[in-house]
Amino acid sequence: MKINPKYIDETIAKLKDLLPSDMSDFKNTGEEKLKLVLEGMLQKLDMVSREEYDVQTEVLQRTRQRLERLEQRIALLEKD
């Protein structure tokens, strides 16, 4: 999954705000390195997009419903 650069920039900005004021040099020079490290770490994660997650959730729900119907049919056939 491709990470939205907007989210990375927002995360970097938040991290910079957390740094003490005496680290202003790092705030200015370390931003690109931090961005590269963060992007690399996020790419290693096994993530899916929200859309893909929602689609898979719907597929799973339909599959469960079908399984329940099949279990009911089997139970009726076993009664006879």
Phi and psi in degrees as a GROMACS rama.xvg file:
@    title "Ramachandran Plot"
@    xaxis  label "Phi"
@    yaxis  label "Psi"
@TYPE xy
-82.0339  128.639  LYS-2
-81.8155  132.765  ILE-3
-67.7744  121.644  ASN-4
-58.6387  -27.5686  PRO-5
-60.0687  -43.0691  LYS-6
-67.3977  -36.892  TYR-7
-65.961  -44.4514  ILE-8
-61.3038  -40.8362  ASP-9
-64.0318  -40.8925  GLU-10
-65.8256  -42.4868  THR-11
-61.5722  -43.2434  ILE-12
-61.7528  -40.7621  ALA-13
-66.1545  -41.2239  LYS-14
-64.1  -40.4502  LEU-15
-62.9591  -38.611  LYS-16
-65.4167  -26.7867  ASP-17
-78.1658  -18.9774  LEU-18
-72.5644  144.643  LEU-19
-62.3931  155.155  PRO-20
-64.7428  -26.1673  SER-21
-73.5778  -2.75437  ASP-22
-103.415  32.3312  MET-23
-62.985  -31.2704  SER-24
-61.9679  -44.051  ASP-25
-64.6636  -39.2807  PHE-26
-56.5876  -36.7232  LYS-27
-86.8316  -42.4315  ASN-28
-93.0679  -25.5225  THR-29
-88.7791  -4.56947  GLY-30
-61.4395  -46.6409  GLU-31
-65.646  -40.6867  GLU-32
-64.7332  -42.9002  LYS-33
-62.5143  -39.7682  LEU-34
-62.8237  -44.2868  LYS-35
-63.4266  -42.7677  LEU-36
-63.8488  -44.9245  VAL-37
-63.1622  -44.3812  LEU-38
-60.9656  -42.4609  GLU-39
-62.8323  -42.1823  GLY-40
-66.5466  -40.907  MET-41
-68.1994  -34.6575  LEU-42
-67.0506  -27.5974  GLN-43
-74.7306  -21.1064  LYS-44
-71.4291  144.622  LEU-45
-89.1167  85.5198  ASP-46
-116.114  155.087  MET-47
-122.958  158.745  VAL-48
-73.1876  161.619  SER-49
-61.5822  -39.1183  ARG-50
-62.6801  -44.3272  GLU-51
-64.5724  -39.3186  GLU-52
-61.2142  -46.2166  TYR-53
-62.7611  -41.2989  ASP-54
-62.7557  -45.9108  VAL-55
-66.0667  -32.7611  GLN-56
-64.2145  -42.9509  THR-57
-64.5286  -41.9658  GLU-58
-61.497  -44.0834  VAL-59
-63.1644  -41.1963  LEU-60
-63.1384  -44.6321  GLN-61
-64.121  -38.6168  ARG-62
-64.7447  -41.9536  THR-63
-63.1274  -41.4864  ARG-64
-63.3834  -42.2514  GLN-65
-65.5131  -40.7141  ARG-66
-61.8649  -42.4087  LEU-67
-61.6024  -42.4544  GLU-68
-63.6663  -41.9697  ARG-69
-65.1466  -39.1275  LEU-70
-63.2183  -39.225  GLU-71
-64.6707  -42.1895  GLN-72
-63.268  -41.6012  ARG-73
-63.9665  -42.7843  ILE-74
-60.802  -40.644  ALA-75
-66.3533  -41.4158  LEU-76
-66.2623  -36.2983  LEU-77
-71.0876  -25.9548  GLU-78
-64.7872  -38.1759  LYS-79
